[in-house]
């Protein structure tokens, strides 16, 4: 499970680094990551297909959550994360500049938060320390993500992606 989590994180990081390499105009403090997949980007296929590949790791991870789930809430959490993976792939399909882009990209983060919240509530009943840490992560992350005045969308996205990445690694140890 940890290998899937780390592989997904690496896939996303390589996608962003490669996309930025081909788009030197990209500014972390002015843009959104999705700009790397828009029509104005050089080789937007790198970013868009990279998200689709990353989404496959999210989906595989969610299947692990479902199959290792110790109770119904953990299975539901895995199901929510599976849906988040689908929405991540939809960001690559409906890139920046297309009508559904804002919805699918926002819903990826919302669905991920719902998954983490659900998992946290379940963990509270099994391993209270895991539950408290995960619940703190999702609640603090959601509040900061929503209420802070971020310098750019990319910085805000990086914050959200970092928290999701921390959680998938953290949750992997829960099942060991």
Sine and cosine of phi, psi and omega as CSV:
sin_phi,cos_phi,sin_psi,cos_psi,sin_omega,cos_omega
0.00,0.00,-0.68,0.73,0.02,-1.00
-0.88,0.47,-0.59,0.80,0.01,-1.00
-0.89,0.45,-0.63,0.78,0.03,-1.00
-0.91,0.42,-0.71,0.70,-0.01,-1.00
-0.86,0.51,-0.77,0.64,-0.03,-1.00
-0.91,0.42,-0.64,0.77,0.02,-1.00
-0.89,0.46,-0.65,0.76,0.04,-1.00
-0.90,0.43,-0.67,0.74,0.02,-1.00
-0.90,0.44,-0.70,0.71,0.03,-1.00
-0.89,0.45,-0.65,0.76,0.02,-1.00
-0.86,0.51,-0.68,0.73,0.01,-1.00
-0.92,0.39,-0.71,0.70,-0.01,-1.00
-0.87,0.48,-0.70,0.72,0.03,-1.00
-0.90,0.45,-0.60,0.80,0.05,-1.00
-0.87,0.49,-0.75,0.67,-0.04,-1.00
-0.92,0.39,-0.72,0.69,-0.03,-1.00
-0.88,0.47,-0.71,0.70,0.00,-1.00
-0.91,0.42,-0.67,0.74,0.01,-1.00
-0.90,0.44,-0.67,0.75,0.02,-1.00
-0.91,0.41,-0.60,0.80,0.04,-1.00
-0.84,0.55,-0.68,0.73,-0.01,-1.00
-1.00,0.10,-0.06,1.00,0.00,-1.00
-0.72,-0.69,0.95,0.30,-0.08,-1.00
-0.90,0.44,-0.24,0.97,0.06,-1.00
-0.95,0.31,-0.31,0.95,-0.07,-1.00
-0.90,0.44,0.74,-0.68,0.01,-1.00
-0.81,-0.58,0.88,-0.48,-0.03,-1.00
-0.84,0.54,-0.44,0.90,-0.06,-1.00
-0.99,-0.10,0.05,1.00,0.00,-1.00
-0.76,-0.65,-0.37,0.93,-0.14,-0.99
-0.94,-0.35,0.04,-1.00,0.21,-0.98
-0.94,-0.33,0.46,-0.89,0.04,-1.00
-0.84,0.55,-0.57,0.82,-0.04,-1.00
-0.89,0.46,-0.35,0.94,0.07,-1.00
-0.86,0.51,-0.44,0.90,0.02,-1.00
-0.94,0.34,-0.26,0.97,0.02,-1.00
-0.93,-0.36,0.13,0.99,-0.03,-1.00
-0.99,0.14,0.13,-0.99,0.01,-1.00
-0.90,0.43,-0.39,0.92,0.00,-1.00
-0.99,0.14,-0.17,0.99,-0.03,-1.00
-0.99,0.17,0.49,-0.87,0.19,-0.98
-0.98,0.20,0.76,-0.65,0.01,-1.00
0.77,0.64,0.83,0.55,0.00,-1.00
-0.88,0.48,-0.30,0.95,0.01,-1.00
-0.86,0.50,-0.52,0.85,0.01,-1.00
-0.88,0.47,-0.76,0.65,-0.03,-1.00
-0.93,0.36,-0.73,0.68,-0.07,-1.00
-0.91,0.42,-0.71,0.70,0.04,-1.00
-0.95,0.33,-0.52,0.86,0.07,-1.00
-0.88,0.47,-0.63,0.78,0.06,-1.00
-0.92,0.39,-0.62,0.78,0.02,-1.00
-0.90,0.43,-0.67,0.74,0.05,-1.00
-0.90,0.43,-0.70,0.72,0.04,-1.00
-0.87,0.50,-0.62,0.79,0.00,-1.00
-0.89,0.46,-0.51,0.86,0.04,-1.00
-0.90,0.44,-0.59,0.80,0.07,-1.00
-0.93,0.37,-0.63,0.78,0.06,-1.00
-0.88,0.47,-0.69,0.73,0.00,-1.00
-0.91,0.41,-0.68,0.73,0.04,-1.00
-0.89,0.46,-0.65,0.76,0.02,-1.00
-0.89,0.45,-0.67,0.74,0.00,-1.00
-0.90,0.43,-0.59,0.80,0.06,-1.00
-0.90,0.44,-0.61,0.80,0.09,-1.00
-0.89,0.45,-0.67,0.74,0.04,-1.00
-0.87,0.50,-0.68,0.74,-0.01,-1.00
-0.91,0.42,-0.74,0.68,-0.08,-1.00
-0.95,0.31,-0.48,0.88,0.00,-1.00
-1.00,-0.08,-0.07,1.00,-0.05,-1.00
-0.79,0.61,0.74,-0.67,-0.04,-1.00
-1.00,0.02,-0.23,0.97,0.02,-1.00
-0.38,-0.92,0.03,-1.00,-0.08,-1.00
-0.90,0.44,-0.60,0.80,0.00,-1.00
-0.89,0.45,-0.63,0.78,0.03,-1.00
-0.92,0.38,-0.60,0.80,0.06,-1.00
-0.92,0.40,-0.67,0.74,0.04,-1.00
-0.89,0.45,-0.66,0.75,0.04,-1.00
-0.86,0.52,-0.71,0.71,0.05,-1.00
-0.88,0.48,-0.61,0.79,0.03,-1.00
-0.92,0.40,-0.65,0.76,0.07,-1.00
-0.89,0.45,-0.64,0.77,0.00,-1.00
-0.94,0.35,-0.54,0.84,0.09,-1.00
-0.86,0.52,-0.71,0.70,0.02,-1.00
-0.90,0.43,-0.63,0.78,0.07,-1.00
-0.86,0.52,-0.65,0.76,0.04,-1.00
-0.88,0.47,-0.64,0.77,0.05,-1.00
-0.89,0.46,-0.68,0.73,0.01,-1.00
-0.93,0.38,-0.52,0.85,0.09,-1.00
-0.89,0.46,-0.68,0.74,0.04,-1.00
-0.91,0.42,-0.57,0.82,0.01,-1.00
-0.92,0.40,-0.45,0.89,0.09,-1.00
-0.89,0.45,-0.63,0.78,0.05,-1.00
-0.94,0.35,-0.50,0.87,0.01,-1.00
-0.99,0.15,-0.71,0.70,0.03,-1.00
-0.97,-0.23,0.97,0.23,-0.09,-1.00
-0.93,0.37,0.15,-0.99,0.02,-1.00
-0.80,0.60,0.71,-0.70,-0.01,-1.00
0.98,-0.20,-0.21,0.98,0.08,-1.00
-0.99,-0.10,0.41,-0.91,-0.11,-0.99
-0.86,0.51,-0.72,0.69,-0.06,-1.00
-0.99,0.16,0.00,1.00,-0.14,-0.99
-0.84,0.54,-0.76,0.64,-0.06,-1.00
-0.87,0.49,-0.65,0.76,0.01,-1.00
-0.90,0.44,-0.78,0.62,-0.09,-1.00
-0.92,0.39,-0.59,0.81,0.00,-1.00
-0.95,0.31,-0.65,0.76,0.05,-1.00
-0.90,0.43,-0.66,0.75,-0.07,-1.00
-0.93,0.36,-0.48,0.87,0.10,-0.99
-0.84,0.55,-0.74,0.67,-0.03,-1.00
-0.94,0.35,-0.66,0.75,0.03,-1.00
-0.88,0.47,-0.73,0.69,-0.03,-1.00
-0.91,0.42,-0.61,0.79,0.06,-1.00
-0.89,0.45,-0.69,0.72,0.03,-1.00
-0.88,0.47,-0.66,0.75,0.03,-1.00
-0.88,0.47,-0.66,0.75,0.03,-1.00
-0.89,0.46,-0.74,0.67,-0.03,-1.00
-0.91,0.41,-0.65,0.76,0.03,-1.00
-0.88,0.48,-0.72,0.69,0.01,-1.00
-0.88,0.47,-0.71,0.70,0.01,-1.00
-0.89,0.46,-0.66,0.75,0.00,-1.00
-0.87,0.50,-0.69,0.73,0.01,-1.00
-0.89,0.46,-0.62,0.79,0.05,-1.00
-0.92,0.39,-0.70,0.72,-0.03,-1.00
-0.89,0.46,-0.48,0.87,0.04,-1.00
-0.85,0.53,-0.52,0.85,-0.03,-1.00
-1.00,0.05,-0.23,0.97,-0.03,-1.00
-0.95,-0.30,-0.83,0.56,0.00,-1.00
-0.74,-0.67,1.00,-0.07,-0.18,-0.98
-0.84,0.55,-0.59,0.81,0.01,-1.00
-0.89,0.46,-0.67,0.74,0.05,-1.00
-0.89,0.46,-0.68,0.73,-0.02,-1.00
-0.89,0.45,-0.71,0.71,-0.02,-1.00
-0.91,0.42,-0.71,0.70,-0.01,-1.00
-0.90,0.44,-0.73,0.69,-0.02,-1.00
-0.91,0.40,-0.66,0.75,0.01,-1.00
-0.90,0.43,-0.67,0.74,0.06,-1.00
-0.88,0.48,-0.70,0.72,0.01,-1.00
-0.85,0.53,-0.76,0.65,-0.08,-1.00
-0.95,0.31,-0.65,0.76,-0.03,-1.00
-0.94,0.33,-0.73,0.69,0.03,-1.00
-0.90,0.43,-0.68,0.73,0.02,-1.00
-0.88,0.47,-0.67,0.74,0.00,-1.00
-0.92,0.40,-0.70,0.71,-0.01,-1.00
-0.89,0.45,-0.75,0.66,0.01,-1.00
-0.91,0.43,-0.67,0.74,-0.01,-1.00
-0.88,0.48,-0.56,0.83,-0.07,-1.00
-1.00,0.03,-0.61,0.79,-0.18,-0.98
-0.98,-0.19,-0.32,0.95,0.04,-1.00
-0.95,0.31,0.51,-0.86,0.10,-1.00
-1.00,0.00,1.00,-0.07,-0.11,-0.99
-0.98,0.22,0.60,-0.80,0.01,-1.00
-0.92,0.38,-0.40,0.92,0.04,-1.00
-0.34,-0.94,0.27,-0.96,0.06,-1.00
-0.92,0.40,-0.61,0.79,-0.01,-1.00
-0.88,0.48,-0.64,0.77,0.03,-1.00
-0.92,0.40,-0.67,0.74,0.04,-1.00
-0.90,0.44,-0.67,0.74,0.05,-1.00
-0.90,0.44,-0.66,0.75,0.01,-1.00
-0.88,0.47,-0.62,0.78,0.06,-1.00
-0.88,0.47,-0.76,0.64,0.00,-1.00
-0.89,0.46,-0.69,0.73,0.00,-1.00
-0.91,0.41,-0.61,0.79,0.04,-1.00
-0.89,0.46,-0.68,0.74,0.01,-1.00
-0.92,0.40,-0.66,0.75,0.05,-1.00
-0.89,0.46,-0.67,0.74,0.01,-1.00
-0.89,0.45,-0.69,0.72,0.04,-1.00
-0.87,0.49,-0.69,0.72,-0.03,-1.00
-0.90,0.43,-0.70,0.71,-0.04,-1.00
-0.90,0.43,-0.58,0.81,0.06,-1.00
-0.94,0.35,-0.72,0.69,0.01,-1.00
-0.85,0.52,-0.74,0.67,-0.02,-1.00
-0.91,0.41,-0.49,0.87,0.04,-1.00
-0.88,0.48,-0.62,0.78,0.01,-1.00
-0.94,0.33,-0.43,0.91,0.03,-1.00
-0.87,0.49,-0.56,0.83,-0.06,-1.00
-1.00,0.00,-0.09,1.00,0.02,-1.00
-1.00,0.10,0.00,0.00,0.00,0.00
